[in-house]
Amino acid sequence: METKLYTRHLMVAGVLVTGMLLAAMTTRGRLDPAMPVRHRLPTTVGPYTSTEILYCQSESCAHSFMRDPTTDVAACPECMAPLDTASLAEKQLLPADTEIDRRVYMVTPHQRITVSVVRGGYERRSIHKPQVCLVGQGHTITRQYRVPLALTASPDFELMAMEMDGSDQIFAYWFTDGHRVTASHLSRLLWIAWDGVIHNKRRRWAYISLTSTSTHTDATLSHMKRFIQDLPPLLISPARPASPPAKDNR
């Protein structure tokens, strides 16, 4: 009898979660105009200095470049086509109101972290499950796990870390809408459904990811954790309150 009751509860929970996910995919609602994070990544994070990554917008060229901070580059040095902070393929694939920003942060030539921020727009396809994209790009995910970090502004902060390509790269990420922080794509969808169904509102979400090459996994992850200690406070949008964001890791 207890087994049947437990199974019935699981079925009810499954129906509720499925309904919430369907709502996340179909509910429209009013768009909250406030950005979840700042429009641009900071130029410095603690002792790290950075260089912006720009992408040629010509299909025949499609090169990427690190902007020389001492010069104002207005066009691709290879073909003179326009440059953008998002690649042409990303702009063709994602909704027009999606914003992408990338920088390479360095404290020594051997300690480099590439940070990407995707700011979603009205449509949910601005941000998708990172694992799908990484595998589609040819990467092999060797291992993935949550990493807790006790940040000053968010004591229960967590990110998702992945070792890729035989642990040659460490990839870490989290999502935020400016109020909530989660390392779970499922939780993000459930929050979208909640806001749409209960509040008739669609918040913008941001997807923050970090990549670093690895010759020693533990050392690289420790290096990234130290970097992340200083990053989140610099991402807070001026339009958002400075109070600690709520964490959700359902």
N, C-alpha and C positions, 0 to 999 in steps of 0.2 A: 504493500500500500504506500509506504513512504517513497519507494522508488518511483511509482507512478506519479505521486504528487510532485516529486522533484522534477521529473521529466516534463510535467505539465507547466511548472513554473518556468523551466528553461524555454519551453515553446512560447509562452506568453512574452518572456523577455526578448526572445528572438524576433517576435512579431513587432514589438514596440521599437526595437533598434532598427529593424528594416523599415518601419514606417517613418522613423526620424530621418534615416538616410534618404529615402525617397523624397521626403519634404525638403531636405538639403539640396537635392538635385532639381526640384521643380518650383519651390517657393521663390517668389520674386521679392516683393517688399521694397521699401524706400531705401535708397543707398545712403549710408552715412558718409558725408563728404570728408570727414576727418581721416587723415592718413594714419596708419598704425605705427609707422616709424618715419624718421626724417626723410626728406627727398634725396639726400646725398649721404653717402658714407663719410665718416670723418677722415680727414687727411692723416691724422695721427691717432694712435691708440696706445696710451702709456708710452713706453720707449720706442714703439714701432712707428716708422714712417712708411708712406704708401705711394704707389703709382697707380693711376687709373688705367683700366683696360678699355680700349676702343676697338670697334669693329668696322671694317670696310663694308659699305652698303652695295657694292657691285657684285652681282652673281658670278661674274667671271674672275673676280679677284678673291673676295671673301677672306682677306687676311685680318689678323688681329694684331694690335700693337699696344705696347705700354707707353703711355704718354710721357714724354720728357717734361718734368715739372718746370724746366727753365725755358721752355718754348711753348708757343701757342699753336698747336697743330689743328688746322681747320679742315684738312682733306687728307685722304689716304696718300702716303708717300710713294706707294707703288703705282697707283693708277689715277690719283687725284679725285676719286669719287668721295662723296660725303662719308663722314664717320658718325658712329652712334655708340652709346653705351650698351646696346643690345645687338646681337648678331642679326643678320638679315633673316636667317632661318627662324630665329626666335620671334622676330616681328611678324613673319608670315604665318607662324603657327598660333601665336597667342593673340588674345583680344587687343584692340588698339589702345585701351586705357591701362594696359599692364606696363609697369615701369621696372626696369632692370638696371642695377648698378653693380659694378665689380671693381675691386681694388686688390693689389698685391701688397701685403704688409711685410716688412722686413726689419729685423733688429740686427742681424748679421747675414752675410751672403748664404749661410747654411740654415738659417731659420726664417723660412718664408711661409706665409699663410695667405691663400687666396680666399677672399670673402665675397660672397654674392648675396644680394638682396633682391628678391622679386616682390614687388608691391602689387597685389591683385586689384582688379577693378570690380565691375558689377558682376561679371560672369564668373562662375566657379572654376572654369577651365584655365583661368590665369595661373592657378597653382594646382599641381597634381602630386601624386605620391612620388617622392624622390626615387624610390627603388626602381620603379618602372622606367623612369628616364635614364638612370645610370646603366641599367642592364641594356636598354635600347642603344646606348652609346658604345656598347661593347665591353663594359666593365664587368668583372666578376666579383660579387659580394661574398667575401670569405666568412665574415662574422659581423653581427650587429648586436648592440647592447646599449642600455641607457646609462648615462653618466650623470650622477647628481653633483650639483655645485651649490655651495652655500654663498650666494651673492649677497651683498649688503642690502640691495633694494628688493631682492627676491630670495629669501632664505631656502626655499624649496625648489629652486630652479633645476630643471633637468634638460639634457639634450640627448639626441640619439646619435650614437657613433657607429661607423661602419668601417671595417677593414676591407680594402678592395685590392684585387689583382695580386693575391698572395701576400697581402699586408704591405704592398709597396706604397699604398696611399691610405691616409685616414680621412674620412669624410664625416662631418658632423653637421647636425641641423636642428632647428626648432621653428615653430610657428608662433605668431602673435597677432592679435587684433588691436594691440595698444592697451588692452585691459587684461586679457587672458594670455597665458603662455602655456604651450603644450608641445611635447615632442611626438605626439600621436596624430597621424593623419585622420584616423577615425574620430578622435575627440574633436578635431577641428570641424569635421562635417557635422557632428552632432550639435556643436555650438551654432553653426550656421543655420541648422534646422530649427533650433530653439529660438534664435533671434527672429527668424522669418515667421514661424508659426505663432509665437507668443507676443512678439513685439512688432511684427510686420516691418522688420528692418533687416537690411543686409549690410553688415560691416565689411570694410576692407580688411584683408588679412595680408600679412607679410611672411615670406619664407626666407629665413636666414640660413645660409650654409657656409661651411668652412672646409677647405681642402688643403692638405699638406702632404708632401712626399715623406716616406718613412723608411729609414734604415733600421730603426729600433722602435717598435710600436709603443712601448710604455713611455719612452722618452718623448716621442712625438706627441702623444696624447697629453702628457704632462705640460709640454710646451703650449699646446692649444688651450688647455684649461687655464693656464696663467694669462694668456691673451684674452680669453673670454671674460675673465674677472673684470676687465676694464671696458669691454665693448658695449654691453646692453645699456648702461646709462647714457652713452653717447648716441644711441639710436632713438631715444624717446622723442616723439614729435612734439614741437612747441604747442600744438593744439590739444595735446593730451595732458591730463593731470599727472603730476610727478609722483603720485602715490604708487606703492608697489603693485604690480599687476597680479591678478588672481591666477593661480596655477590650476591646471586640470590635466590629469593623466589617466582618464578612464580607459 
